[in-house]
Amino acid sequence: MARDLELLEKAEQGTPQWRVYSWTEPWVTLGRFQKPEQAILPDCQISRIIRPTGGKAVLHGHDVTLGMAVPLASLGLTDKESRSVGAVYRHVIGPIVEAMQAAGSAAELAEKTDYVSLEPRTADCFAHVSPNDVVDPETGQKVCGCALRLTATAVLLQASMPISEPLVDPSEVFARPSDAGWTPMDPVKFTEALSGAFTESLAAF
């Protein structure tokens, strides 16, 4: 998480940065406004850490994880748009969806599908599908969980894309877990495609 914060610091200095990584064992990241005692079952033994971004809790270890930070000035936003989490999100999620598709994942914004299920009482990111979430357009399964942190000059996005069966059952972590769905995706192809898609997106402005 400290390394992802370093990406944000670089972006605040004017340089977009991103990294794609994985986890060697199960971990839970909690949104910066979540309380562990409310988000995770009391007898959960899995290591956890607070993310610098908001959003709901994510179970890691079976996913591709992305940290991406972008100067707001490079997104071509109006002053009003640059203060809107929704508007900023729309500008940064496009290249991610494009890269996921290029790497073999069925991915689309939920609002373009019939699958939106607002579940405000669950702490599990993947049990909640909002219009801005990324889903499999055929099944409605959430395939990418994203959280943002917006500063005066930059945005940090952290994303998780499950690509295999969870290393532990989500019911061991959350009171109201997701159904632990996942979709195959090549991490190397995703990284390569993201580099091209994001560079092209920034060049447009």
Contacts in CASP RR format, 6 or more apart in sequence:
PFRMAT RR
TARGET T0000
AUTHOR 0000-0000-0000
METHOD contacts of the structure
MODEL  1
MARDLELLEKAEQGTPQWRVYSWTEPWVTLGRFQKPEQAILPDCQISRII
RPTGGKAVLHGHDVTLGMAVPLASLGLTDKESRSVGAVYRHVIGPIVEAM
QAAGSAAELAEKTDYVSLEPRTADCFAHVSPNDVVDPETGQKVCGCALRL
TATAVLLQASMPISEPLVDPSEVFARPSDAGWTPMDPVKFTEALSGAFTE
SLAAF
1 29 0 8 1.000
1 49 0 8 1.000
1 50 0 8 1.000
1 51 0 8 1.000
1 52 0 8 1.000
3 19 0 8 1.000
4 19 0 8 1.000
4 51 0 8 1.000
4 52 0 8 1.000
4 67 0 8 1.000
4 69 0 8 1.000
4 156 0 8 1.000
4 158 0 8 1.000
5 52 0 8 1.000
5 156 0 8 1.000
6 17 0 8 1.000
7 17 0 8 1.000
7 18 0 8 1.000
7 19 0 8 1.000
7 67 0 8 1.000
7 68 0 8 1.000
7 69 0 8 1.000
7 156 0 8 1.000
8 52 0 8 1.000
8 69 0 8 1.000
8 149 0 8 1.000
8 151 0 8 1.000
8 154 0 8 1.000
8 156 0 8 1.000
10 16 0 8 1.000
10 17 0 8 1.000
10 69 0 8 1.000
11 17 0 8 1.000
11 69 0 8 1.000
11 70 0 8 1.000
11 71 0 8 1.000
11 153 0 8 1.000
11 154 0 8 1.000
11 155 0 8 1.000
11 156 0 8 1.000
12 71 0 8 1.000
12 151 0 8 1.000
12 153 0 8 1.000
12 154 0 8 1.000
14 71 0 8 1.000
14 73 0 8 1.000
14 74 0 8 1.000
14 153 0 8 1.000
14 154 0 8 1.000
15 71 0 8 1.000
16 68 0 8 1.000
16 69 0 8 1.000
16 70 0 8 1.000
16 71 0 8 1.000
16 74 0 8 1.000
16 198 0 8 1.000
16 202 0 8 1.000
17 68 0 8 1.000
17 69 0 8 1.000
18 66 0 8 1.000
18 67 0 8 1.000
18 68 0 8 1.000
18 69 0 8 1.000
18 194 0 8 1.000
18 198 0 8 1.000
19 66 0 8 1.000
19 67 0 8 1.000
20 64 0 8 1.000
20 65 0 8 1.000
20 66 0 8 1.000
20 67 0 8 1.000
20 187 0 8 1.000
20 190 0 8 1.000
20 191 0 8 1.000
20 194 0 8 1.000
21 65 0 8 1.000
21 67 0 8 1.000
22 61 0 8 1.000
22 63 0 8 1.000
22 64 0 8 1.000
22 65 0 8 1.000
22 187 0 8 1.000
23 60 0 8 1.000
23 61 0 8 1.000
23 63 0 8 1.000
23 65 0 8 1.000
24 61 0 8 1.000
25 47 0 8 1.000
25 61 0 8 1.000
25 167 0 8 1.000
26 46 0 8 1.000
26 47 0 8 1.000
26 59 0 8 1.000
26 60 0 8 1.000
26 61 0 8 1.000
26 166 0 8 1.000
26 167 0 8 1.000
26 168 0 8 1.000
27 46 0 8 1.000
27 47 0 8 1.000
27 48 0 8 1.000
27 49 0 8 1.000
27 59 0 8 1.000
27 60 0 8 1.000
27 61 0 8 1.000
28 40 0 8 1.000
28 44 0 8 1.000
28 46 0 8 1.000
28 47 0 8 1.000
28 48 0 8 1.000
28 49 0 8 1.000
28 57 0 8 1.000
28 58 0 8 1.000
28 59 0 8 1.000
28 60 0 8 1.000
28 173 0 8 1.000
29 48 0 8 1.000
29 49 0 8 1.000
29 50 0 8 1.000
29 51 0 8 1.000
29 57 0 8 1.000
29 58 0 8 1.000
29 60 0 8 1.000
29 158 0 8 1.000
29 160 0 8 1.000
30 36 0 8 1.000
30 39 0 8 1.000
30 40 0 8 1.000
30 48 0 8 1.000
30 49 0 8 1.000
30 50 0 8 1.000
30 51 0 8 1.000
30 57 0 8 1.000
31 50 0 8 1.000
31 51 0 8 1.000
31 53 0 8 1.000
31 54 0 8 1.000
31 55 0 8 1.000
31 56 0 8 1.000
31 57 0 8 1.000
31 147 0 8 1.000
32 50 0 8 1.000
32 51 0 8 1.000
32 52 0 8 1.000
32 53 0 8 1.000
32 54 0 8 1.000
32 55 0 8 1.000
32 149 0 8 1.000
33 54 0 8 1.000
33 55 0 8 1.000
34 50 0 8 1.000
34 54 0 8 1.000
34 55 0 8 1.000
34 56 0 8 1.000
34 57 0 8 1.000
34 123 0 8 1.000
36 48 0 8 1.000
38 123 0 8 1.000
39 56 0 8 1.000
39 57 0 8 1.000
39 123 0 8 1.000
39 174 0 8 1.000
40 46 0 8 1.000
40 48 0 8 1.000
40 57 0 8 1.000
40 123 0 8 1.000
40 173 0 8 1.000
40 174 0 8 1.000
41 172 0 8 1.000
41 173 0 8 1.000
41 174 0 8 1.000
41 175 0 8 1.000
44 172 0 8 1.000
44 173 0 8 1.000
46 59 0 8 1.000
46 168 0 8 1.000
46 172 0 8 1.000
46 173 0 8 1.000
51 147 0 8 1.000
51 158 0 8 1.000
52 149 0 8 1.000
52 156 0 8 1.000
52 158 0 8 1.000
53 147 0 8 1.000
53 148 0 8 1.000
53 149 0 8 1.000
53 156 0 8 1.000
53 157 0 8 1.000
53 158 0 8 1.000
54 147 0 8 1.000
54 148 0 8 1.000
54 149 0 8 1.000
55 125 0 8 1.000
55 147 0 8 1.000
56 122 0 8 1.000
56 123 0 8 1.000
56 124 0 8 1.000
56 125 0 8 1.000
56 128 0 8 1.000
56 147 0 8 1.000
57 123 0 8 1.000
57 124 0 8 1.000
57 125 0 8 1.000
57 173 0 8 1.000
57 174 0 8 1.000
58 125 0 8 1.000
58 126 0 8 1.000
58 145 0 8 1.000
58 160 0 8 1.000
59 124 0 8 1.000
59 126 0 8 1.000
59 166 0 8 1.000
59 168 0 8 1.000
59 170 0 8 1.000
59 173 0 8 1.000
59 174 0 8 1.000
60 160 0 8 1.000
61 166 0 8 1.000
61 167 0 8 1.000
62 162 0 8 1.000
62 163 0 8 1.000
62 164 0 8 1.000
62 165 0 8 1.000
62 166 0 8 1.000
62 167 0 8 1.000
62 182 0 8 1.000
63 160 0 8 1.000
63 161 0 8 1.000
63 162 0 8 1.000
63 163 0 8 1.000
63 182 0 8 1.000
64 160 0 8 1.000
64 161 0 8 1.000
64 163 0 8 1.000
64 185 0 8 1.000
64 187 0 8 1.000
64 190 0 8 1.000
65 158 0 8 1.000
65 159 0 8 1.000
65 160 0 8 1.000
65 161 0 8 1.000
66 96 0 8 1.000
66 157 0 8 1.000
66 158 0 8 1.000
66 159 0 8 1.000
66 160 0 8 1.000
66 161 0 8 1.000
66 194 0 8 1.000
67 156 0 8 1.000
67 157 0 8 1.000
67 158 0 8 1.000
67 159 0 8 1.000
68 92 0 8 1.000
68 96 0 8 1.000
68 156 0 8 1.000
68 157 0 8 1.000
68 158 0 8 1.000
68 159 0 8 1.000
68 198 0 8 1.000
69 154 0 8 1.000
69 155 0 8 1.000
69 156 0 8 1.000
69 157 0 8 1.000
70 92 0 8 1.000
70 154 0 8 1.000
70 155 0 8 1.000
70 157 0 8 1.000
70 202 0 8 1.000
71 153 0 8 1.000
71 154 0 8 1.000
72 82 0 8 1.000
72 88 0 8 1.000
72 153 0 8 1.000
72 154 0 8 1.000
72 155 0 8 1.000
73 153 0 8 1.000
74 202 0 8 1.000
74 205 0 8 1.000
75 82 0 8 1.000
75 88 0 8 1.000
75 91 0 8 1.000
75 92 0 8 1.000
75 202 0 8 1.000
75 205 0 8 1.000
76 91 0 8 1.000
76 205 0 8 1.000
77 87 0 8 1.000
77 88 0 8 1.000
77 91 0 8 1.000
80 87 0 8 1.000
81 87 0 8 1.000
81 88 0 8 1.000
82 88 0 8 1.000
83 150 0 8 1.000
85 148 0 8 1.000
85 150 0 8 1.000
86 132 0 8 1.000
88 148 0 8 1.000
88 150 0 8 1.000
88 155 0 8 1.000
89 132 0 8 1.000
89 146 0 8 1.000
89 148 0 8 1.000
89 157 0 8 1.000
90 132 0 8 1.000
91 201 0 8 1.000
92 155 0 8 1.000
92 157 0 8 1.000
93 109 0 8 1.000
93 132 0 8 1.000
93 134 0 8 1.000
93 146 0 8 1.000
93 157 0 8 1.000
94 197 0 8 1.000
94 201 0 8 1.000
95 194 0 8 1.000
95 196 0 8 1.000
95 197 0 8 1.000
95 198 0 8 1.000
95 200 0 8 1.000
95 201 0 8 1.000
96 134 0 8 1.000
96 144 0 8 1.000
96 146 0 8 1.000
96 157 0 8 1.000
96 159 0 8 1.000
96 194 0 8 1.000
96 197 0 8 1.000
97 107 0 8 1.000
97 108 0 8 1.000
97 109 0 8 1.000
97 134 0 8 1.000
97 144 0 8 1.000
98 193 0 8 1.000
98 197 0 8 1.000
99 190 0 8 1.000
99 191 0 8 1.000
99 193 0 8 1.000
99 194 0 8 1.000
99 196 0 8 1.000
99 197 0 8 1.000
99 198 0 8 1.000
100 107 0 8 1.000
100 134 0 8 1.000
100 143 0 8 1.000
100 144 0 8 1.000
100 161 0 8 1.000
100 185 0 8 1.000
100 190 0 8 1.000
101 107 0 8 1.000
102 189 0 8 1.000
102 190 0 8 1.000
102 193 0 8 1.000
102 197 0 8 1.000
103 185 0 8 1.000
103 186 0 8 1.000
103 187 0 8 1.000
103 189 0 8 1.000
103 190 0 8 1.000
103 193 0 8 1.000
104 184 0 8 1.000
104 185 0 8 1.000
104 186 0 8 1.000
104 189 0 8 1.000
105 136 0 8 1.000
105 143 0 8 1.000
105 161 0 8 1.000
105 183 0 8 1.000
105 184 0 8 1.000
105 185 0 8 1.000
105 190 0 8 1.000
106 136 0 8 1.000
106 137 0 8 1.000
106 138 0 8 1.000
106 143 0 8 1.000
106 183 0 8 1.000
107 134 0 8 1.000
107 135 0 8 1.000
107 136 0 8 1.000
107 137 0 8 1.000
107 143 0 8 1.000
107 144 0 8 1.000
107 183 0 8 1.000
108 134 0 8 1.000
108 135 0 8 1.000
108 136 0 8 1.000
108 137 0 8 1.000
109 131 0 8 1.000
109 132 0 8 1.000
109 133 0 8 1.000
109 134 0 8 1.000
109 135 0 8 1.000
110 116 0 8 1.000
110 129 0 8 1.000
110 130 0 8 1.000
110 131 0 8 1.000
110 132 0 8 1.000
110 133 0 8 1.000
110 134 0 8 1.000
110 135 0 8 1.000
110 140 0 8 1.000
110 142 0 8 1.000
111 131 0 8 1.000
111 132 0 8 1.000
112 137 0 8 1.000
113 135 0 8 1.000
113 137 0 8 1.000
113 140 0 8 1.000
115 129 0 8 1.000
115 135 0 8 1.000
115 137 0 8 1.000
115 139 0 8 1.000
115 140 0 8 1.000
116 129 0 8 1.000
116 130 0 8 1.000
116 131 0 8 1.000
117 128 0 8 1.000
117 129 0 8 1.000
118 128 0 8 1.000
118 129 0 8 1.000
118 130 0 8 1.000
119 127 0 8 1.000
119 128 0 8 1.000
119 129 0 8 1.000
119 176 0 8 1.000
120 128 0 8 1.000
121 176 0 8 1.000
122 128 0 8 1.000
122 174 0 8 1.000
122 175 0 8 1.000
122 176 0 8 1.000
122 177 0 8 1.000
123 174 0 8 1.000
123 175 0 8 1.000
123 176 0 8 1.000
124 170 0 8 1.000
124 173 0 8 1.000
124 174 0 8 1.000
124 176 0 8 1.000
124 177 0 8 1.000
124 178 0 8 1.000
125 142 0 8 1.000
125 145 0 8 1.000
125 147 0 8 1.000
125 160 0 8 1.000
125 178 0 8 1.000
126 142 0 8 1.000
126 145 0 8 1.000
126 162 0 8 1.000
126 170 0 8 1.000
126 178 0 8 1.000
126 180 0 8 1.000
126 181 0 8 1.000
127 174 0 8 1.000
127 176 0 8 1.000
127 177 0 8 1.000
127 178 0 8 1.000
127 179 0 8 1.000
128 142 0 8 1.000
129 135 0 8 1.000
129 140 0 8 1.000
129 142 0 8 1.000
132 146 0 8 1.000
133 142 0 8 1.000
133 144 0 8 1.000
133 145 0 8 1.000
133 146 0 8 1.000
134 142 0 8 1.000
134 143 0 8 1.000
134 144 0 8 1.000
134 145 0 8 1.000
134 146 0 8 1.000
135 141 0 8 1.000
135 142 0 8 1.000
135 143 0 8 1.000
136 143 0 8 1.000
136 183 0 8 1.000
141 179 0 8 1.000
141 181 0 8 1.000
141 183 0 8 1.000
142 178 0 8 1.000
143 161 0 8 1.000
143 162 0 8 1.000
143 182 0 8 1.000
143 183 0 8 1.000
144 159 0 8 1.000
144 160 0 8 1.000
144 161 0 8 1.000
145 159 0 8 1.000
145 160 0 8 1.000
145 161 0 8 1.000
146 157 0 8 1.000
146 158 0 8 1.000
146 159 0 8 1.000
147 157 0 8 1.000
147 158 0 8 1.000
147 159 0 8 1.000
148 155 0 8 1.000
148 156 0 8 1.000
148 157 0 8 1.000
148 158 0 8 1.000
149 155 0 8 1.000
149 156 0 8 1.000
161 183 0 8 1.000
161 185 0 8 1.000
161 190 0 8 1.000
162 180 0 8 1.000
162 181 0 8 1.000
162 182 0 8 1.000
162 183 0 8 1.000
163 182 0 8 1.000
163 183 0 8 1.000
163 184 0 8 1.000
163 185 0 8 1.000
163 187 0 8 1.000
164 182 0 8 1.000
164 184 0 8 1.000
165 180 0 8 1.000
165 182 0 8 1.000
166 180 0 8 1.000
166 182 0 8 1.000
169 177 0 8 1.000
169 180 0 8 1.000
170 177 0 8 1.000
170 178 0 8 1.000
170 180 0 8 1.000
171 177 0 8 1.000
END
